[in-house]
Amino acid sequence: MMLERVLRLPEGKKLEFKRDCSSPQPLLRTLVAFANSAGGTVVIGVEDGTRNVVGVPNPLELEQRIANLVADSIVPRLLPEIDIVPWRNTHVLAIGVHSSQLRPHHVSAMGPERGTFVRLGSTNRTADPALIAELRRGAELRSYDEQPLPGSEALDFAAASECFAEVRRLRPPDLATLRLVTEHQGRVVPTIGGAILFGPDRLDHLPDAWVQAGLFAGKDKSVIADRAEIREYPLRAIDAAIRFVERNTRLGAEIGGAARRRDLPAVPPGALREALVNAVVHSDYSQRGAPIRVAVFDDRVEVENPGILLPGLTVEDLAEGVSRLRNHVIGRVFQELGIVEQWGSGIQRMTSACIAAGLPAPEFVEIGLRFRVVLRTVPIAAPAVDAVERRILDYVGAPEGRSTAEIARQVALTTRATQHRLAKLVERGLVVAIGSGPRDPRRRWFLGGRERRE
């Protein structure tokens, strides 16, 4: 361990400093939380506030005492890596644990109900029964939404077929292939994931599987100006939530060299959609008490879902494209529909869309037992538009719009390259497509928002 480098880091999900080990319980709670989350290191001999290195006396004796303490006090047994690290004329102890496949671990003296902890930021949080069950399922590579939901009505096959219409014709046997239904005690019943996606009675069994949207006057939640309870099927709910945000966050912006202003969404549509899709796919539907939430403020939009990051993941991992799927059934359906392309790529697309629109990168926060995406709406730079994109924007400004083929000829690109460019402009809210779908031969492209000339 390079102690100089570690001392420059803040305490967080994977790092904690302790002056000494005079009280063993906080150390045990932290090691359990690290093992149940993304792993981490405790450095003993460093003051957590000042970062002063005070060292430890008798490091060999302390190493043996901690090894015995951990072996006797944590269930299932945890094997930490304990290193004695020299520092000038003293030593510190670095105790490292990995994200464990034997989770959930707990402090044996406290019992599994009170002694199971997870790491949230720089604090340890007691896991409730729902989170303990999720830790156990994750270690067994199972997901909550794969479980059968006996007593639920048959799925809405018409709604499912409508969602798949542009991809392929859905047949009744496909429901089992997609794990939307499963066999349970000799009967075919919906899975939890199937019920969430297409169950007409899903809210009877999963009362928090909906989206709560609110518009707040100002930068906090003291005054609410508008609200919506979106209880449609998730795919429709995503579109409804986008409409709620867009009608409450329109901004004027000038694009191109012409004297032309038009209303643009304050949040790039691609970024907002990715945030909502991620919320639906990665929600912990076993939690009770709060739905997915969308909050619109004067300076930001927040999309929040129940469920912290899965064990082994940190916020920093997300930016690198690392991802793990919480809901296998919902994730597979979204992938089949082309709503998600590759796990982890959505975060990077969200970030790229915001930066290209002149906005700060999204912020990702674990708060309580929930995960929040913050999309800032106050620009820090002009939208990035290159020469080809500027030509496209000028060309599609015609009142009648333009076809893909016409745009491709105008900018001297192949149809495929033009479609890629248009998709990027759509993500940023700069153009919109009007038609019945990607295969519509009469599909036309227009400037995004409501154009007006000055």
Secondary structure per residue as TSV (DSSP state, phi and psi in degrees):
chain	resnum	aa	ss	phi	psi
A	1	M	-	360.0	132.3
A	2	M	-	-89.1	95.3
A	3	L	H	-61.6	-35.2
A	4	E	H	-59.4	-41.6
A	5	R	H	-69.0	-41.5
A	6	V	H	-64.6	-36.3
A	7	L	H	-66.1	-20.0
A	8	R	T	-84.2	-8.9
A	9	L	S	-89.5	148.0
A	10	P	-	-79.0	154.5
A	11	E	-	-62.1	144.4
A	12	G	B	-166.0	-152.5
A	13	K	T	-62.9	-28.5
A	14	K	T	-121.2	15.0
A	15	L	E	-149.6	135.4
A	16	E	E	-145.1	139.7
A	17	F	E	-105.6	143.0
A	18	K	E	-137.6	138.3
A	19	R	S	-66.9	-42.1
A	20	D	-	-155.3	-173.7
A	21	C	-	-121.8	37.2
A	22	S	S	-66.9	-28.3
A	23	S	S	-118.0	106.8
A	24	P	H	-72.8	-25.4
A	25	Q	H	-60.2	-46.7
A	26	P	H	-58.8	-37.6
A	27	L	H	-63.5	-45.0
A	28	L	H	-62.8	-41.0
A	29	R	H	-62.7	-40.6
A	30	T	H	-66.7	-42.4
A	31	L	H	-65.5	-38.7
A	32	V	H	-63.7	-44.3
A	33	A	H	-62.7	-42.3
A	34	F	H	-60.4	-47.3
A	35	A	H	-63.4	-34.6
A	36	N	H	-82.3	-8.8
A	37	S	T	-117.8	-115.3
A	38	A	T	-107.6	14.9
A	39	G	-	78.6	176.4
A	40	G	E	166.4	-178.8
A	41	T	E	-133.6	134.3
A	42	V	E	-106.3	127.5
A	43	V	E	-107.9	116.1
A	44	I	E	-100.0	132.4
A	45	G	T	113.1	11.3
A	46	V	B	-130.4	127.4
A	47	E	-	-68.6	128.8
A	48	D	T	-70.9	-24.0
A	49	G	T	-86.2	-50.5
A	50	T	T	-91.3	-17.3
A	51	R	-	65.9	16.4
A	52	N	-	-68.3	133.0
A	53	V	B	-87.5	107.9
A	54	V	-	-97.5	-15.7
A	55	G	-	73.4	176.8
A	56	V	-	-128.5	138.8
A	57	P	S	-77.9	150.1
A	58	N	S	49.3	62.3
A	59	P	H	-60.6	-34.3
A	60	L	H	-66.0	-40.4
A	61	E	H	-66.3	-42.3
A	62	L	H	-65.3	-39.0
A	63	E	H	-57.7	-45.8
A	64	Q	H	-67.2	-39.0
A	65	R	H	-64.9	-41.7
A	66	I	H	-68.6	-40.3
A	67	A	H	-59.2	-43.7
A	68	N	H	-68.6	-40.0
A	69	L	H	-60.4	-46.8
A	70	V	H	-65.1	-43.2
A	71	A	H	-62.8	-34.5
A	72	D	H	-90.4	-14.1
A	73	S	H	-118.7	-5.7
A	74	I	E	-123.0	132.0
A	75	V	E	-126.3	136.1
A	76	P	S	-56.4	164.4
A	77	R	-	-61.1	138.3
A	78	L	-	-116.1	135.5
A	79	L	-	-114.9	92.7
A	80	P	-	-78.3	160.9
A	81	E	E	-98.8	117.3
A	82	I	E	-111.9	120.0
A	83	D	E	-117.5	137.9
A	84	I	E	-93.8	118.4
A	85	V	E	-111.4	119.8
A	86	P	E	-71.7	145.1
A	87	W	E	-146.0	106.7
A	88	R	T	51.6	-114.4
A	89	N	T	-102.9	19.9
A	90	T	E	-142.3	-167.2
A	91	H	E	-141.4	153.9
A	92	V	E	-122.7	162.2
A	93	L	E	-109.4	130.7
A	94	A	E	-111.6	118.5
A	95	I	E	-111.0	111.9
A	96	G	E	-111.5	139.6
A	97	V	E	-130.7	149.9
A	98	H	-	-96.8	159.7
A	99	S	-	-58.3	124.5
A	100	S	-	-96.4	140.6
A	101	Q	T	-85.0	-3.8
A	102	L	T	-97.7	6.6
A	103	R	-	-60.6	155.0
A	104	P	-	-86.7	135.2
A	105	H	-	-89.9	155.4
A	106	H	E	-148.0	160.1
A	107	V	E	-76.9	117.3
A	108	S	G	-59.5	-37.8
A	109	A	G	-66.5	-22.1
A	110	M	G	-95.6	-13.8
A	111	G	H	79.9	161.2
A	112	P	H	-64.9	-31.1
A	113	E	H	-73.6	-37.7
A	114	R	H	-102.2	-16.7
A	115	G	H	-106.0	10.0
A	116	T	-	-96.7	124.9
A	117	F	E	-126.4	152.9
A	118	V	E	-127.5	162.6
A	119	R	E	-99.4	126.4
A	120	L	E	-126.0	109.4
A	121	G	T	60.3	-124.6
A	122	S	T	-103.0	17.7
A	123	T	E	-124.5	160.0
A	124	N	E	-101.9	136.5
A	125	R	E	-124.1	131.9
A	126	T	E	-66.1	129.9
A	127	A	-	-80.9	132.8
A	128	D	-	-82.5	172.0
A	129	P	H	-55.7	-37.9
A	130	A	H	-64.9	-40.4
A	131	L	H	-71.6	-36.9
A	132	I	H	-60.0	-42.5
A	133	A	H	-64.0	-38.2
A	134	E	H	-68.4	-38.9
A	135	L	H	-58.8	-41.2
A	136	R	H	-68.2	-43.4
A	137	R	H	-61.7	-42.6
A	138	G	H	-61.1	-39.8
A	139	A	H	-65.7	-27.6
A	140	E	T	-94.6	6.3
A	141	L	T	60.3	34.7
A	142	R	-	-111.9	158.0
A	143	S	-	-123.7	152.1
A	144	Y	G	-60.3	-37.7
A	145	D	G	-77.6	-4.4
A	146	E	G	-84.9	-12.6
A	147	Q	S	-73.6	148.5
A	148	P	B	-69.0	153.1
A	149	L	-	-123.1	75.9
A	150	P	T	-63.2	146.4
A	151	G	T	93.3	-11.5
A	152	S	-	-82.1	151.3
A	153	E	-	-68.7	166.0
A	154	A	-	-61.2	153.1
A	155	L	-	-69.7	157.1
A	156	D	-	-80.8	90.1
A	157	F	H	-65.2	-32.9
A	158	A	H	-63.7	-42.9
A	159	A	H	-65.6	-40.8
A	160	A	H	-64.2	-42.7
A	161	S	H	-63.1	-39.0
A	162	E	H	-62.3	-40.1
A	163	C	H	-65.7	-34.8
A	164	F	H	-88.9	-3.2
A	165	A	T	-55.3	-39.7
A	166	E	T	-81.4	-8.8
A	167	V	T	-102.1	-51.8
A	168	R	-	-168.8	168.4
A	169	R	-	-80.6	122.8
A	170	L	-	-84.8	132.1
A	171	R	-	-112.6	152.5
A	172	P	T	-51.0	-40.9
A	173	P	T	-62.2	-22.1
A	174	D	H	-65.5	-23.3
A	175	L	H	-61.7	-37.5
A	176	A	H	-73.6	-39.6
A	177	T	H	-60.7	-38.5
A	178	L	T	-82.8	1.3
A	179	R	T	63.6	24.4
A	180	L	S	-75.0	-25.3
A	181	V	E	-131.5	160.3
A	182	T	E	-151.6	164.3
A	183	E	E	-86.6	134.6
A	184	H	E	-144.9	115.8
A	185	Q	T	52.2	45.6
A	186	G	T	81.3	1.7
A	187	R	E	-124.3	153.2
A	188	V	E	-91.6	120.0
A	189	V	E	-129.7	159.0
A	190	P	E	-64.9	146.8
A	191	T	B	-79.6	168.1
A	192	I	H	-60.9	-41.2
A	193	G	H	-63.5	-41.2
A	194	G	H	-62.5	-41.8
A	195	A	H	-65.9	-39.9
A	196	I	H	-61.4	-42.3
A	197	L	H	-77.4	-43.2
A	198	F	H	-139.9	22.8
A	199	G	-	-90.8	117.3
A	200	P	T	-63.5	-22.3
A	201	D	T	-112.8	23.7
A	202	R	H	-60.3	-34.0
A	203	L	H	-73.2	-16.5
A	204	D	H	-69.8	-33.1
A	205	H	H	-100.1	-31.0
A	206	L	-	-128.6	76.6
A	207	P	T	-65.8	-11.5
A	208	D	T	-104.9	12.0
A	209	A	-	-86.4	61.7
A	210	W	S	-148.7	179.6
A	211	V	E	-121.1	127.6
A	212	Q	E	-105.4	121.9
A	213	A	E	-117.7	141.1
A	214	G	E	-145.4	142.6
A	215	L	E	-108.2	126.9
A	216	F	E	-115.7	138.1
A	217	A	S	-82.6	110.4
A	218	G	S	107.4	-153.8
A	219	K	S	-113.2	9.5
A	220	D	S	-138.6	-174.9
A	221	K	S	-98.6	22.3
A	222	S	S	-70.7	-32.8
A	223	V	S	-128.7	120.0
A	224	I	E	-99.4	130.0
A	225	A	E	-102.9	-23.3
A	226	D	E	-159.6	154.6
A	227	R	E	-152.1	159.5
A	228	A	E	-151.6	138.0
A	229	E	E	-108.2	109.2
A	230	I	E	-100.4	105.8
A	231	R	-	-113.9	19.3
A	232	E	S	-75.4	172.3
A	233	Y	-	-56.7	148.4
A	234	P	H	-51.9	-41.2
A	235	L	H	-64.0	-39.0
A	236	R	H	-74.1	-33.8
A	237	A	H	-64.0	-36.6
A	238	I	H	-60.2	-46.6
A	239	D	H	-64.1	-39.9
A	240	A	H	-65.9	-38.6
A	241	A	H	-67.1	-38.7
A	242	I	H	-61.9	-43.3
A	243	R	H	-63.0	-39.8
A	244	F	H	-61.1	-46.1
A	245	V	H	-66.0	-45.2
A	246	E	H	-67.0	-36.2
A	247	R	H	-73.3	-14.8
A	248	N	T	-107.7	5.4
A	249	T	-	-140.6	40.2
A	250	R	E	-80.5	135.6
A	251	L	E	-127.6	147.4
A	252	G	E	-83.3	142.2
A	253	A	E	-152.2	148.1
A	254	E	E	-103.5	127.6
A	255	I	-	-124.8	133.2
A	256	G	S	86.3	175.3
A	257	G	S	-83.8	-17.3
A	258	A	S	-74.1	158.1
A	259	A	S	-77.3	82.5
A	260	R	E	-141.2	124.2
A	261	R	E	-120.7	150.3
A	262	R	E	-154.8	161.9
A	263	D	E	-82.1	128.8
A	264	L	E	-117.3	150.4
A	265	P	E	-65.5	139.5
A	266	A	S	-67.3	-27.6
A	267	V	S	-109.8	128.5
A	268	P	-	-54.5	127.8
A	269	P	H	-53.8	-37.5
A	270	G	H	-62.8	-40.7
A	271	A	H	-68.2	-43.2
A	272	L	H	-63.7	-44.4
A	273	R	H	-62.0	-43.8
A	274	E	H	-60.0	-42.4
A	275	A	H	-62.3	-41.5
A	276	L	H	-70.7	-41.3
A	277	V	H	-61.1	-45.9
A	278	N	H	-60.2	-39.1
A	279	A	H	-62.3	-43.4
A	280	V	H	-67.7	-43.8
A	281	V	H	-71.4	-34.6
A	282	H	H	-107.2	7.2
A	283	S	-	-64.3	146.8
A	284	D	-	-93.4	96.4
A	285	Y	T	-76.3	-5.0
A	286	S	T	-78.8	-18.5
A	287	Q	-	-71.1	150.2
A	288	R	-	-122.9	143.3
A	289	G	S	117.3	-11.3
A	290	A	-	-158.3	131.4
A	291	P	-	-84.0	-174.3
A	292	I	E	-65.8	138.8
A	293	R	E	-125.2	139.0
A	294	V	E	-122.8	119.1
A	295	A	E	-120.9	127.5
A	296	V	E	-108.0	122.9
A	297	F	-	-118.3	176.9
A	298	D	S	-63.0	-29.4
A	299	D	S	-120.8	3.9
A	300	R	E	-167.6	164.8
A	301	V	E	-124.1	132.0
A	302	E	E	-114.5	131.6
A	303	V	E	-117.9	121.4
A	304	E	E	-130.8	134.8
A	305	N	E	-130.1	151.8
A	306	P	E	-67.6	139.0
A	307	G	-	114.6	121.3
A	308	I	-	-81.5	175.5
A	309	L	-	-59.8	145.2
A	310	L	-	-66.0	153.5
A	311	P	T	-53.3	138.2
A	312	G	T	96.3	-11.4
A	313	L	-	-109.0	145.6
A	314	T	-	-125.9	166.5
A	315	V	H	-59.2	-37.4
A	316	E	H	-64.1	-33.6
A	317	D	H	-62.1	-37.1
A	318	L	H	-59.0	-42.5
A	319	A	H	-64.8	-23.5
A	320	E	T	-89.5	2.0
A	321	G	T	86.8	11.4
A	322	V	-	-83.7	132.6
A	323	S	-	-149.4	152.5
A	324	R	-	-134.6	145.0
A	325	L	-	-93.6	123.6
A	326	R	S	-81.3	-43.4
A	327	N	-	-112.3	103.0
A	328	H	H	-67.2	-40.0
A	329	V	H	-68.9	-52.4
A	330	I	H	-61.1	-42.1
A	331	G	H	-61.9	-41.6
A	332	R	H	-66.8	-41.5
A	333	V	H	-62.2	-45.1
A	334	F	H	-63.1	-35.4
A	335	Q	H	-70.2	-41.5
A	336	E	H	-61.4	-34.8
A	337	L	T	-81.7	-4.0
A	338	G	T	77.9	13.0
A	339	I	S	-75.9	-35.4
A	340	V	-	-117.6	139.6
A	341	E	-	-98.8	-53.1
A	342	Q	S	-147.0	132.3
A	343	W	T	-59.5	131.2
A	344	G	T	95.6	-24.3
A	345	S	H	-73.8	-22.5
A	346	G	H	-62.8	-39.7
A	347	I	H	-63.6	-41.7
A	348	Q	H	-69.0	-37.6
A	349	R	H	-65.8	-39.9
A	350	M	H	-60.0	-45.4
A	351	T	H	-64.9	-44.8
A	352	S	H	-61.9	-41.0
A	353	A	H	-64.1	-40.7
A	354	C	H	-66.8	-46.6
A	355	I	H	-64.2	-41.6
A	356	A	H	-63.9	-27.4
A	357	A	T	-86.2	5.0
A	358	G	T	80.8	19.3
A	359	L	-	-107.4	159.7
A	360	P	-	-63.1	157.6
A	361	A	-	-63.2	150.6
A	362	P	-	-60.0	154.5
A	363	E	E	-111.8	141.7
A	364	F	E	-122.7	127.7
A	365	V	E	-137.8	134.1
A	366	E	E	-92.4	123.7
A	367	I	E	-137.6	123.4
A	368	G	T	61.0	-130.4
A	369	L	T	-109.5	35.9
A	370	R	E	-130.4	162.7
A	371	F	E	-121.3	134.5
A	372	R	E	-126.6	136.5
A	373	V	E	-108.9	127.4
A	374	V	E	-110.8	118.7
A	375	L	E	-108.6	109.9
A	376	R	E	-74.2	145.0
A	377	T	-	-115.0	1.0
A	378	V	S	-95.6	114.0
A	379	P	-	-63.6	146.7
A	380	I	S	-113.9	-2.6
A	381	A	S	-161.1	165.3
A	382	A	-	-71.4	147.3
A	383	P	-	-55.3	137.1
A	384	A	-	-80.3	115.9
A	385	V	-	-130.8	116.7
A	386	D	-	-84.4	-179.2
A	387	A	H	-63.1	-42.2
A	388	V	H	-65.7	-44.5
A	389	E	H	-63.6	-36.1
A	390	R	H	-64.0	-40.1
A	391	R	H	-65.5	-39.0
A	392	I	H	-63.0	-45.9
A	393	L	H	-62.8	-41.6
A	394	D	H	-64.3	-37.9
A	395	Y	H	-74.2	-38.8
A	396	V	T	-81.5	3.0
A	397	G	T	-72.8	-6.4
A	398	A	S	-61.4	141.9
A	399	P	T	-56.1	-32.5
A	400	E	T	-88.3	0.3
A	401	G	-	72.1	-176.5
A	402	R	B	-138.2	151.1
A	403	S	-	-84.2	164.4
A	404	T	H	-59.9	-42.1
A	405	A	H	-64.0	-40.9
A	406	E	H	-64.2	-41.2
A	407	I	H	-65.7	-41.9
A	408	A	H	-59.9	-41.8
A	409	R	H	-66.3	-39.8
A	410	Q	H	-63.9	-39.3
A	411	V	H	-101.6	4.4
A	412	A	T	58.5	46.9
A	413	L	-	-123.7	162.2
A	414	T	-	-68.7	162.8
A	415	T	H	-60.0	-41.7
A	416	R	H	-64.7	-44.8
A	417	A	H	-63.8	-37.6
A	418	T	H	-65.5	-42.4
A	419	Q	H	-61.2	-38.3
A	420	H	H	-63.9	-43.7
A	421	R	H	-62.5	-43.4
A	422	L	H	-64.1	-39.2
A	423	A	H	-61.2	-39.5
A	424	K	H	-66.7	-38.4
A	425	L	H	-68.6	-34.4
A	426	V	H	-64.3	-43.7
A	427	E	H	-57.2	-31.8
A	428	R	T	-92.6	-0.1
A	429	G	T	79.8	13.2
A	430	L	S	-86.1	-27.0
A	431	V	E	-135.3	159.4
A	432	V	E	-133.7	152.7
A	433	A	E	-108.0	134.6
A	434	I	E	-115.5	120.9
A	435	G	S	168.5	-177.4
A	436	S	S	-88.0	-5.5
A	437	G	S	156.1	175.2
A	438	P	T	-58.1	-25.2
A	439	R	T	-93.0	1.7
A	440	D	-	-70.5	116.9
A	441	P	T	-66.9	-18.5
A	442	R	T	-100.8	16.1
A	443	R	-	-63.1	134.7
A	444	R	E	-125.7	151.6
A	445	W	E	-109.9	136.7
A	446	F	E	-132.1	162.2
A	447	L	E	-61.0	142.0
A	448	G	S	-69.6	153.5
A	449	G	S	74.7	-168.7
A	450	R	-	-105.0	107.0
A	451	E	E	-74.4	144.7
A	452	R	E	-146.2	140.8
A	453	R	E	-94.0	143.8
A	454	E	-	-118.4	360.0
